[in-house]
Amino acid sequence: MLIKEAQVPFIARKAAYDLLGSGYVTFPKGIDNAIKEMEEIIMDDALWEREIEDKSREILSKQEEENEFLFYDVDRREIFKLIKKKIAQEEGFNLNRTDRIDDLSHFLVKELWDKELIDYDVRDGKIKNIIFSSIMEFLNRERDARDATYEKIEHYKRPLIPGTEEFELVFQRLYEQELKKRGLI
């Protein structure tokens, strides 16, 4: 998943404050109303992807039950990706990271403008680019935080087994530290 539900409030807040900091945008009904609207739109996008993933898992499980011998020597993740890609294509959902964030940014600008939550005197593209940059920066910094967390766990004093409760607790603690270090929470 590109955007997880837990990230939505942080992404919306970052984008709104980046818009405010640009000097191009005002919020006639207050920044909090704009943030709320952005959260709803971004959450809808994240939930749509989750729905596609759930359908993909369901199809994959059904195929594994019906054709067990076909999945003997197959990378399950690759099959999942192919199924997800097909369903996304059928539903008109863009899985390409850059294109998806671009579409989402454009939709956010349109909705905020239509609901009179933002006002600006520059091209729509300039505002869309600010939102696009905010989301991409957040996702890149979040990925860096996650990578740094996994690296710390690799060098942890004692080996931790992924999937165990201890691993999850240590991961969550270190991950939050990395997010704070990068100013994401």
N, C-alpha and C positions, 0 to 999 in steps of 0.2 A: 504494500500500500504506500502510495506517495505521501498522502497527508493522513495522519492518524487523528481520531476524534479528540484525543487529549491535547493535541497541538493547536487545534482551531482557535481557542481564545487568545493564545499567544501570537499567532499569525495575524489575526484580525487587529489586535492591539498594536502590534509593530507596524502594520501597514497604515493604520490610521494616524499614528504618531509620525511616521515618515511623511505622510501627506501633509500633516500640519507643519512639520519642520521644513518642508519644501518652500513654504511661503506662497505657493500657488493656490492653495485650497483653504476655504473657510467652511465651517460646519454650522449652517443656519439653525439647526435644531439641536446642536450640541454634539460633541465628539462621541459621547457615550451612545447616543442613538445610532450613529454611523457604525460604531464598533459592533453594536448588537446586530444590525442588519448584515454586516460583513460576516459575523460569526454564523448567522443562519445560512447564508449563501455558501460559505466554505464548508460548513457541516453537511449541507445537502450534497455537495460534490463528494465529500469523503464517504458519506453513507451510500451514495450511488456506487462508488467503487467497491465498498464492502459487499453490497448486494450482488455485484457481478462476481466477486470472489466466492461468495457463498454458493451461487449458482454453479460456478466452475467446480468447486469442491464436491457438490452434490453429483454433478455429471461424472466427475472422475471416480468417485466412490461407486456409483452405479456401474460404470464401465469395468471397474476392477472386479466387482462381484460377478458380472456376467461373463467376462473374458479373463479370468484369473491368469491363465497361461500366457496371455499377451503381455502382461505387466511383469513377467518374471525378471527380465533383464533390461528394464526401462527406467530412465531417470524420471521419477514421479514429478519433480519440480518443473522439468521441461514440458511434460504433458500438460500440467496445470497451466503453465504460461500460454501454451497454444490454445487451450480451451478458453482461457480468460480473454485472450486476444480476439478470438472468434466472437465471443459473446459481446465484448466491448464494441467491436465493429458493427455487429447487428443492432446494437442499441445507440450507436452514434456517440460513444464515449471514447475520448481520445486518451490513449495510454502513453503517448510520447510525452515525456516530462516537460520539455520546453513548450511544446504546443499546448499542452493542457494548462500550464500556468498562464500562458499568454491568453488563452480563451477565458479562463477564470478571471483574470485581471480585467479583461475587456468587459465581461459580464458584470463585475463588481462596479466598475465606473458607470456603466449604463444604469444599473439598478439604483445606485446611490444618487445619480443625477435625476432619474425619473421620480424618485421619492423625495426629492429636494432635501437630501441629507448632506450634499456637498454643493459648493458653488466655486467656480473657477473661471478665469478669463484666458486660458491657454488652450491649446489643442487637446482633444481627448487623449490622443496618443501619448502626450507628455505625462498625463495623470496615470494612464494605464501602465506606462513604463516605471513609474515610481512604485506602484503596487506590485508589478512583476518583480522588480528588483528586491523589494521587501520580502516577498514570499521566497524567492530563490535564495536570498541571503540567509533567511531563517532556516530553510531546509538544508543548505550547505553547512551552516554552523552546527545544526543539530546532528547531521551525519558525522561531522568531525568529533563532536562530543561522544557519540555512540562508539566510534572507532577508538577514541582515546580510552574509553571505559573498557572495551574488550582488551585493549593492549595492557592496561593496568591489571586486569584479571589474569592475563597470561603470565604476568610476572608476580602474581600474588604469592605470599609466603608458602601457602599450601595449595595444592591443586583443588580447583572447584569443578564440580561436574555440572555442565549445562543441563538445565531442566530441574535441578534440585531446588528445594526451598532456600537453602543456604546460598546457592549461586544467585538466585533471583533477588534475595535481600541485599547481598553485596553489590550486585549489578545496579540495583535501584539507588543505593546510597552513593556509589561512585558516579553514576550517571547524573544524578541531581547536582553533585559537586561540579561536574564538567559543564552542565547547562548554566549553572550560576556563574562559573568562571567566564563563560562566553556571553553572559548578559542575556540569556534566553528566558530565564525565570527570575 
